[in-house]
Amino acid sequence: MDPGAQKEVEERMRGDTAGPDLSNLERGDKGAPETSSQAGLGTRFRTHFTEEVTNSHADILLILCCVISGFIDSAIYNAYSTFVSMQTGLGASGQPTTKPYGWARSLTSIGCFILGSFFFSRFCRYLGPLKRSTLVASFLLQSIIVFFCGAIVQSNVVDGSVQQPGGAIKWLEEIPIALLSFQSSGQMVGSRILSLSEIPTIVVTSVLCDFASDPDLMSSLTRNAKRNRRALAFLGILVGAVIGGWIEKVTDGLQTVIWIVGVIKVIVTVSWAFWPQKRPAATK
């Protein structure tokens, strides 16, 4: 036999006895646990964000929202002569006369607050009011709106400086008034879905009325949680208003206050992402 042909036959015999190539199978075995791990992580992620959160100690986050309301309203009233959280409708009467078209700002604020309440209430009901993902999405949207307002004021697209009496009308001011009013309603909707209506986060007069008319007003600290929450909500708004007004006075502009409010909103948003799960009701 030719030496070349004999060598070819020997190589074929060695290939037959070597057995099948298991390299692909081994690589597949190594990849299987990784795929399973990734699937498990995705399932845990979805489960975590579809869980309902507890309202236990959620009053802490709502009191932070009270501070936000005090911050933003004290600053924006000084700049635009209207409120975006604690709307009163006073500007609709055309007062004060030193700031023309105050009625337009006031009606914009009230109208956008109503629209925001309509939107956030249905948004939360559609997704599931107490789901972790719902609260995160709601407060994340509020945060984005606040940061957008901060950006347009910071970039001087909208003037955020304190206005002088009788100054020129600047209709672009309607943009932050409308957006901040819209997002502030999300806080109040949040207090409702968490069944903590004693902390509306934006209305100080109703909080004070409920606080003063509480039949158990003088009870011990540990026996009247609703009274305690109302007191802290009022203090939160008051402290926020004092600090917000002081910051605007020092910086001579609205943008710094808006950025601080945005940061606090983000803190609240992230807190919802890790808030404890609601415990199932005990069966009798």
C-alpha atoms as one frame of an Amber mdcrd trajectory, in Angstrom:
protein
   0.000   0.000   0.000   1.076   3.444  -0.819   2.552   5.171   2.338   0.299
   8.208   1.865  -2.872   6.071   1.646  -1.838   4.042   4.700  -1.372   7.276
   6.738  -4.864   8.486   5.718  -6.456   5.184   6.850  -4.717   5.395  10.237
  -5.973   8.979  10.763  -9.541   7.906  10.014  -9.312   5.037  12.509  -8.063
   7.394  15.236 -10.972   9.767  14.532 -13.502   6.927  14.884 -12.165   5.849
  18.269 -11.887   9.390  19.709 -15.649   9.621  20.299 -17.990  12.543  19.671
 -16.917  16.163  20.281 -18.476  17.212  23.586 -17.102  20.747  23.645 -20.370
  22.335  22.525 -22.335  20.259  25.014 -20.012  21.283  27.818 -20.360  24.949
  26.891 -24.120  24.524  26.834 -24.086  22.975  30.296 -22.085  25.898  31.623
 -24.479  28.425  30.052 -27.668  26.834  31.410 -27.240  27.909  35.048 -26.409
  31.465  33.898 -29.649  31.691  31.897 -31.631  30.316  34.824 -29.991  32.840
  37.166 -30.849  35.726  34.861 -34.451  34.551  34.614 -34.645  34.270  38.393
 -33.281  37.787  38.842 -35.829  39.190  36.395 -38.647  37.399  38.199 -37.542
  38.742  41.584 -37.291  42.243  40.120 -40.816  42.100  38.699 -42.190  40.610
  41.892 -40.511  43.280  44.009 -42.015  46.165  42.050 -45.486  44.654  41.789
 -45.748  44.143  45.541 -47.987  46.450  47.533 -46.169  48.614  50.055 -47.192
  49.172  53.639 -48.310  52.576  54.852 -46.549  51.971  58.144 -44.176  54.911
  58.697 -45.081  56.244  55.241 -46.020  59.437  57.060 -42.288  60.209  57.136
 -42.200  60.548  53.355 -45.427  62.549  53.295 -44.056  64.987  55.877 -41.076
  65.471  53.558 -43.645  66.358  50.901 -45.079  68.949  53.325 -41.623  70.513
  53.526 -41.561  70.550  49.714 -44.874  72.418  49.608 -43.612  75.053  52.029
 -40.385  75.399  50.055 -41.945  75.868  46.656 -44.931  78.003  47.628 -42.953
  80.530  49.643 -40.531  81.016  46.777 -42.949  80.994  43.863 -45.368  83.408
  45.535 -42.564  85.885  45.980 -41.673  85.560  42.296 -45.079  85.167  40.626
 -47.664  86.245  43.247 -49.474  82.908  43.213 -49.332  79.536  44.915 -48.817
  76.184  43.208 -49.726  73.949  46.156 -51.926  75.861  48.575 -54.148  77.539
  45.992 -56.498  80.172  47.384 -57.932  81.714  44.209 -57.173  85.173  45.601
 -55.437  86.272  42.415 -58.595  85.585  40.404 -60.031  88.803  41.882 -57.288
  90.822  40.218 -55.518  91.524  43.511 -53.014  92.895  44.158 -53.414  95.667
  41.588 -49.638  96.248  41.544 -49.219  92.948  39.681 -51.536  92.909  36.646
 -52.982  89.689  35.292 -52.614  87.959  38.619 -55.958  86.362  37.876 -54.383
  84.476  34.950 -51.663  83.024  37.145 -54.151  82.061  39.840 -56.574  80.370
  37.433 -53.680  78.581  35.711 -52.517  77.225  39.056 -55.981  76.048  40.097
 -56.818  74.574  36.701 -53.557  72.635  36.421 -53.919  71.350  39.967 -57.347
  69.953  39.047 -55.923  68.367  35.887 -53.075  66.882  37.911 -55.476  65.404
  40.444 -57.504  63.878  37.611 -54.390  62.434  35.984 -52.538  61.090  39.028
 -55.627  59.524  40.610 -56.471  57.568  37.468 -52.845  56.787  36.735 -52.448
  55.223  40.179 -55.751  53.349  40.055 -54.928  51.921  36.630 -51.505  50.595
  37.684 -52.572  49.544  41.195 -52.538  52.263  43.871 -50.289  50.647  46.466
 -47.902  48.862  44.111 -44.283  49.847  44.627 -43.886  50.490  40.899 -46.904
  52.829  40.903 -45.582  55.036  43.689 -42.102  55.094  42.157 -43.502  56.057
  38.745 -45.765  58.751  40.218 -43.037  60.451  42.236 -40.469  59.990  39.484
 -42.759  61.878  37.106 -43.154  64.627  39.697 -39.370  64.816  40.070 -38.859
  65.097  36.308 -41.370  67.950  36.114 -39.647  69.802  38.960 -36.202  69.407
  37.387 -37.539  70.594  34.040 -38.885  73.733  35.718 -35.532  74.229  37.423
 -33.771  73.933  34.076 -35.906  76.507  32.244 -35.566  78.983  35.114 -31.827
  78.371  35.495 -31.285  78.882  31.762 -33.308  82.146  31.854 -35.919  80.818
  29.446 -38.302  81.880  32.214 -37.423  84.688  34.595 -37.243  83.422  38.175
 -36.156  86.628  39.854 -38.322  88.484  42.361 -40.561  90.849  40.430 -40.938
  94.519  41.126 -44.421  96.068  41.437 -45.791  97.230  38.119 -43.249  95.234
  36.108 -43.831  94.042  32.564 -46.068  91.020  31.985 -44.065  87.871  31.245
 -46.414  85.189  30.030 -43.712  82.512  30.007 -44.079  82.493  33.795 -47.219
  80.458  33.198 -45.050  77.454  32.291 -43.521  76.751  35.735 -46.773  77.761
  37.454 -48.733  75.229  35.383 -46.205  72.406  35.703 -45.508  72.832  39.412
 -49.244  72.992  40.173 -49.806  69.843  38.109 -47.122  67.842  39.906 -48.052
  69.036  43.404 -51.409  67.288  43.100 -49.552  63.971  42.899 -48.470  64.381
  46.522 -52.042  64.767  47.711 -53.216  61.810  45.645 -50.403  59.802  47.256
 -51.630  60.660  50.748 -55.108  59.491  49.797 -54.092  56.142  48.338 -51.928
  55.479  51.399 -54.968  56.162  53.636 -53.110  58.995  55.378 -55.514  61.813
  54.540 -54.573  63.597  57.763 -51.378  64.574  55.895 -52.672  66.165  52.686
 -49.137  67.604  52.188 -50.354  70.877  50.684 -53.252  72.362  52.697 -52.307
  73.884  56.031 -55.711  75.288  57.048 -57.562  71.974  56.935 -54.723  70.353
  58.874 -54.965  73.009  61.592 -58.760  72.722  61.736 -58.625  68.942  62.162
 -55.819  69.293  64.695 -57.637  71.831  66.872 -61.007  70.065  66.688 -59.620
  66.639  67.586 -61.556  65.420  70.671 -58.407  63.619  71.842 -56.150  66.612
  71.330 -54.688  66.449  74.830 -54.095  62.703  74.922 -50.595  61.298  75.308
 -48.186  61.146  72.378 -48.544  57.402  72.003 -52.360  57.360  71.885 -53.185
  59.728  69.024 -51.146  59.083  65.893 -53.372  61.189  63.611 -52.966  64.248
  65.828 -49.207  63.754  65.838 -49.136  63.509  62.037 -51.186  66.675  61.643
 -48.866  68.576  63.951 -45.789  67.369  62.062 -47.428  68.156  58.702 -48.057
  71.742  59.808 -44.517  72.111  61.115 -43.147  70.643  57.877 -44.980  73.206
  55.746 -44.020  76.038  58.111 -40.334  75.114  58.261 -40.219  74.591  54.503
 -41.819  77.994  53.895 -39.359  79.798  56.186 -36.301  78.086  54.722 -37.531
  78.386  51.128 -38.223  82.101  51.511 -34.829  82.661  53.096 -33.010  80.771
  50.324 -34.768  82.752  47.617 -33.935  85.989  49.391 -30.264  85.074  49.629
 -29.959  83.804  46.054 -32.347  86.385  44.551 -33.949  83.750  42.353 -36.312
  80.817  42.201 -34.055  78.211  40.637 -32.132  77.195  43.785 -35.330  76.388
  45.638 -36.638  74.372  42.685 -33.415  72.302  42.518 -33.642  71.542  46.248
 -37.266  70.492  45.851 -36.269  68.205  42.974 -33.584  66.517  45.086 -36.047
  65.904  47.925 -38.533  64.451  45.431 -35.866  62.054  44.167 -35.143  60.960
  47.737 -38.837  60.205  48.219 -38.942  58.343  44.889 -35.966  56.137  45.744
 -37.426  55.478  49.196 -40.575  54.037  47.614 -38.420  51.640  45.585 -37.197
  50.030  48.808 -40.233  50.562  51.038 -41.338  47.464  53.012 -43.985  45.204
  51.595 -47.527  45.303  52.911 -48.165  42.338  55.188 -51.185  40.209  54.341
 -54.099  40.558  56.728 -54.157  37.890  59.399 -56.890  35.302  58.874 -59.191
  34.571  61.775
